[in-house]
Amino acid sequence: MTTRLTLPTHFHSELHARARAFAHVQARRHRKPPSQKFDFPAELVGTMADVTLYYDPQLGQEGADLAKQVKDTVEQTYVNCRNYFGMAGQPVNVIIAPVNNETDGSGGAYHHGCSFNPGGGDLYIDAAFGNPVMTTGLIVAELTESFMGAQNKGWDCGGSNGEALSRFLAELESGGPAGALAAFATGPAWDKAGRPNWIDSTEPTDQDAVATGCGVVYLYWMMSKGYTAAQITKAACPDGSLTSNYTALTRGTNAWRDFSAAVAGLAGGVTSDDPWGAAAAVA
């Protein structure tokens, strides 16, 4: 079963750190005792309609406090994700854990597979002590990938278009592109790489900040054109590319030409995931 790992930008740009983080996750899987249900020890925090929340007791009181804060909003977070896709999902387990032992959210989050079951409904979230908004953003990044698999309309949670969507929605649910996940931005990486075309095709990996960044900037561009996050998400990617998302929304057929021309017209270039200021303009 494939592990889908959401990582901060600095892991994308620093290959050895990225490898260490992924190896840590894989080691956790291999060390799990046969009697243990999850990849980490888990203490129940609460059961809601769609979410059962746990935390690793090794996190101590700060972990317990974080989990209680997340509990207050996690069911609404699930509802918001469901509304983006306009479809029912399945119940999930959210496990707040020391994914990379830093407890600052830098370990990102992961789940197994690209749907709710089997295993895709167990979402492992790196604890961000004192920052429940960041923790919520990481939950959204994983939960939306489970919805992508259930929707099955071209958002590939293991590809650059799906990774872009998960980051885009996670940012919207955690204070916007300048919010709690601002340090995870990938748009500038795409800009620095010369703005390659990852609109007409999708890179078959969720680990390339350049391809993901192209997708994230595109999604905010569509918001700047007046489309809501739900409209963009529901339109999906019928042929697996963001070009087909553009066509589904606008009936236009020149997504890359139109998008790249718009980016070229940005006076300040791409210095964030949302150089258009779209998130502030469109609720």
N, C-alpha and C positions, 0 to 999 in steps of 0.2 A: 504494500500500500504506500502510495506516495505521500511524503510529508510536505505540506505547503507552509512555507516559512515567510512571515512578513518581517523585514529587517529595516532598521534605520538607514538613512542615506550613507552615513560614514562607513557602514559595513559594506555597502555596495562598492564604494570607491577604494576600500582597503581590503584586498582579497584575502590576506592572511587572517584578518579579524573576522571576516565573513565565514571563512572556513572553520575557524575555531568555534564560532557561534553555532554553526550547523552541526559540527561534530559533537558539541555539547548536547544538543537536542537528541541526536542519534544515540549517544551514550545513555541518555536518560531512558530512552525506549528499551535499550538492551538490558539495562540494570533493573527494570521494573520486576518486582517479585510476581510470580504467577498468581498469587492471591490478591494482588493490588489491582483495582479496577482501572486506575488512571496512570499516566506517566509519572505523576508526583503524588506524594501523600496528600490526602484531601479531607478537609473537615467541612461539613455542611454549614452553609451560612443561611440559606433560605431557598424555598421552592416557590416560584411564581407560575403563572399560567404557561409560559413558554420557555422559561429559563430556570434551571437549577444551578445555584451559585455555590462554589466551594473556594476555599483558600488552603494553601499549604501551611500547616501549623508551624513549620520551621521558620516562617516569616515573623513569628512573634506578635507582639501587641500592635506594632505598626501595620503589619499585614492584616490583622483582624480589623483594625480601624478602617483601613482602605476598603476591605471587603464590605463592611457595613455601609460605607458611603456609596459604593457602587451598587449595592442592593437597592438603594432608594430609587435608582434611575434605570436599572438594567432591563426591566420589563418594557418600559417606554422605548428604550433603545431598540429592542427587538421589534416592537410595533412600527417604529420609524423605518427600519430596514425592510420589513414586510411591505410597507406602503411604497417604498421606492420601486419594488418589483411588481407590486399589484397582484400578489399571489400568496397563498398560504405556504408556510414553511412547516418545519417539524420542531418539536422541543429540543433544546440544546443544553449541554452541560458547559458551564464556564468555570475554568479552574485558574485562579490567580496564583501564580507560582514564581519562584526565583529562576526564571528561564536561563539567565546567564550569570546569576548570583550577584548582579550589581544593584538590583532593586530600584532602578531609576527609569525603567521602561526601555532601556537600550537593547534589551534582548528581544524586543519585538513580540511576536506572537506566532503560533502555528496551529495547524490541525492536520488530520490525516485524510487525504482525499479531496474531492472537489464537489461534494454534495453533503447532505445531512447524514447519510448512513451508507456503509458502515464506518464508524469512526470519525466521519466529518462533522458530526455534531458535538464532538468533544473539543472545545476551544481552549487552548493553553495560552494564557496571557501573562506577559512579564509584569511583575509588580512594579508600580511606580509610586513609591512611598510619598504620601502627601500630595499626590496629583491624580485624583480620581477621574478628571477630565481626560488626561492622557490614556489612562486605563480604559476608559469608555471608547476612545478612538481606536485603540488596538482591538477591542472586542468587535467593533463595527468592521474593521478590516478583515477579520476572519469570518464573521457571520455573513457578510455580504457574499463572500466566496461560496459559502454553502448554498445561498440562494441562487447564485449563478448556475451551479450544477443542476438544481431543481428546475430552474427556468429553461435551461438547455436551448438557448437561442443565440449562441455565438460568443458570449462572454466567457473566455477561457481563464479560469483561475490559475492555471499553470502557464499562461501566456501574458504578453505585455499588455494586451487590451484589458484583460480581466484584472491584472494587478493595478493598472491605472484606475479602473473603476473603483476597486476596493479602497485605494488610497484617497481618491476624490471624495467618496461618500464618508470615509472615516474623518477626513478633515472637516467636512460640513457638520458632522455630529460632535466635533470637539473644538468648536470655536472658529472654524473657517481656516483658510490657508495660512493665516498669521496666528493661529491658535496653538493648542497644545502639541500639535504634530508638525509645527513649522520646521523643526530641525530635520524632519524626515523628507523634505522636499526633493523632488527629482527633476523638476522642470529646468533648473539651471544646469544640470548635468547634460541634458539634451542640447541646450543652447551652446555650451562649451564644446560639445562634440561636433559642432557644425550643422546642427538641426537636420539629421538624416530623416528620411521618409519612413516612419512607422505608422502611417495612416493607411496606405494601400495594402500593407501586409502586417501580420502580427508575428512578433518574434516568439518562438515556442519556449520561452523561459520567463519566469517571474523574478529573475535575479539580475536583470540588466537595467540600471537606473536610466540609461540613455533612452532605450525604447519605451520604458514606463513613463519617463518624463515627457516624451512626445505625446503620449496618450493623455496624461493628466492635463497638460496645457490645452490640448484639443477639447477636453471635456469642459474646462472652464470657458473656453471660447464659445462653445455651444450655449452655455449659460448666459454669456454676454449677449448672445443673439436672441435671448428671451425664453429659451427652453428651460423648463424646470429639471431638477435632478431626476425626478420620477419619470418625466417624459423621455429623457435621455436613456435612462435605465431600461424602461419598458420597450423602447424602440430596438434595443439590443444590437447585435451585429449579425444579421442574417447569413452573410457569407463568411463570417469569422474575422472581418476587417472593420476598422473604424470608418472606412469609406462607406460601407454598407449601413452603418449607423447614421452617417450624414445623409445618405440617400433616403433612408426610412423617415428621417425627420423633415428634410427640406425638399425632397424630390430632386435635388441637385445631384450631379454626377461627377463633379470636379472637386472633391473634398480636399485633396492635397494642394491643388493649385490655389483654391480659395483660402485655405488655412495658412499656407506658407506666405501668401501675399499679406494676410492680416498680421502675421508675426513680423514680417519685414517692415510693416508700418508702425511698429511699437517704438516710440521714441527712446524708451529706456531699456530696450531689449527684454530678455527673460531673466528676471532676478528672483522669481518665486514661482510657485505652481500656478498662480493666478495673476499674470501680468495685466489682465484686463480689468481687474477690480470687480469681477462678476459676482463674487459671493456677497459683496456688500450691496450690490444693486438688485439682486434677485433673491427673494426669501426662499 
